[in-house]
C-alpha cells in the first residue's frame, strides 16, 4: 500500500516549493532553472506559452521581464505519494492582474539531486470571490 502525505516528505516538498516561490518573485532565474528537471520531457504550460523541454523553459525564464512578479498565495495544497512523487497546487493573486485569480500546479519528483518539477501548469481565470 502506498503511503500518502508522509509528514517528512510533505515537509521536503514544501521547502522546495517555497524555494521556487521565492525565486519566482525575485526573478532568480538560476534557482528557477535548477528546480526544473533538466530533460526534454519536462513541460511547462504558462499563461501565454507552451514550453516543451528544459531548454525552452530556461529560454523563457531568461527572457521574461522581472516586472510584476509579486504575488500572494492561497489554498496551497501539497500532496505526496510515496517518498518520491508529489503535486503542489496553489492559487495566486497579483496586483498586476486585477479581477483575475491565478492557478498553478506542479508535479515534483525526487531525483538523486533532489526534488525537481517535471510538469507545471499556470493559468488565470476571472476571480469570482
C-alpha positions in Angstrom: 0.0 0.0 0.0 1.4 3.4 -1.0 1.8 5.9 1.8 0.3 9.2 1.1 1.3 12.5 2.7 4.2 11.2 4.9 5.0 14.2 7.1 8.7 14.3 6.4 8.1 14.0 2.6 5.5 16.8 2.7 8.0 19.0 4.6 10.7 18.4 2.0 8.4 19.2 -0.9 7.0 22.3 0.9 10.6 23.5 1.3 11.3 23.0 -2.4 8.0 24.7 -3.3 8.9 27.7 -1.0 12.3 27.9 -2.6 10.7 28.0 -6.0 8.2 30.7 -4.9 11.0 32.9 -3.5 13.0 32.5 -6.7 9.9 33.3 -8.8 9.0 36.6 -7.2 12.7 37.7 -7.1 13.4 36.6 -10.6 16.2 34.3 -9.5 16.5 32.5 -12.9 19.3 30.2 -11.8 17.3 28.8 -9.0 14.2 28.5 -11.1 16.1 26.6 -13.7 17.7 24.4 -11.0 14.3 23.4 -9.7 13.1 22.1 -13.0 14.2 18.7 -14.2 16.8 19.0 -17.0 15.1 16.8 -19.5 13.4 17.3 -22.9 10.3 15.7 -21.5 9.8 18.4 -18.8 6.8 20.6 -19.7 5.5 23.9 -18.5 2.3 25.3 -19.8 2.1 29.0 -18.9 -0.4 31.8 -19.2 0.6 32.6 -22.8 3.1 29.9 -23.7 3.6 26.1 -24.1 7.1 25.1 -23.3 8.4 21.7 -24.1 11.7 20.6 -22.6 14.2 22.1 -20.2 15.8 24.3 -22.9 12.6 26.0 -23.8 11.7 26.6 -20.2 15.2 28.1 -19.5 15.0 30.3 -22.6 11.6 31.6 -21.4 12.9 32.4 -17.9 15.9 34.2 -19.3 13.8 36.5 -21.5 11.0 37.1 -19.0 10.5 40.6 -17.6 11.2 40.8 -13.9 8.4 43.4 -13.5 5.1 42.5 -11.9 6.1 39.2 -10.4 5.0 39.9 -6.8 2.0 37.8 -5.7 0.3 36.3 -2.7 -0.7 32.6 -2.5 -3.8 31.0 -1.1 -5.2 27.5 -0.8 -1.8 25.8 -1.3 -2.0 22.0 -1.2 0.9 19.7 -1.3 0.1 16.0 -1.7 2.8 13.3 -1.7 2.5 9.8 -2.9 5.2 7.5 -1.6 8.6 9.1 -1.0 9.4 10.3 -4.5 6.3 11.9 -6.1 4.3 15.0 -5.2 1.8 17.5 -6.6 1.8 21.1 -5.4 -1.3 23.2 -6.2 -1.9 26.8 -5.3 -4.0 29.9 -6.2 -2.2 33.2 -6.6 -3.2 36.9 -6.7 -1.1 39.6 -8.4 -1.7 43.3 -8.3 -0.9 43.3 -12.0 -3.9 41.0 -12.6 -6.9 42.8 -11.1 -10.1 40.7 -11.3 -8.1 37.5 -12.0 -7.0 34.6 -9.9 -4.0 32.6 -11.0 -3.8 28.8 -10.7 -0.6 26.8 -10.5 0.1 23.1 -10.4 3.4 21.4 -10.3 4.4 17.8 -10.4 7.5 17.1 -8.4 9.8 14.0 -8.5 12.7 13.2 -6.2 15.9 12.6 -8.2 19.4 12.0 -6.9 20.0 15.7 -7.0 16.8 16.5 -5.0 13.2 17.5 -5.8 12.5 18.8 -9.3 9.5 19.9 -11.2 8.8 17.6 -14.2 5.5 19.2 -15.3 3.8 22.6 -14.5 0.7 24.4 -15.5 0.0 28.1 -14.8 -3.3 29.8 -15.9 -5.6 32.6 -14.8 -9.4 32.9 -14.7 -11.8 35.6 -13.6 -11.8 36.0 -9.8 -15.4 35.5 -8.7 -14.5 35.7 -5.0 
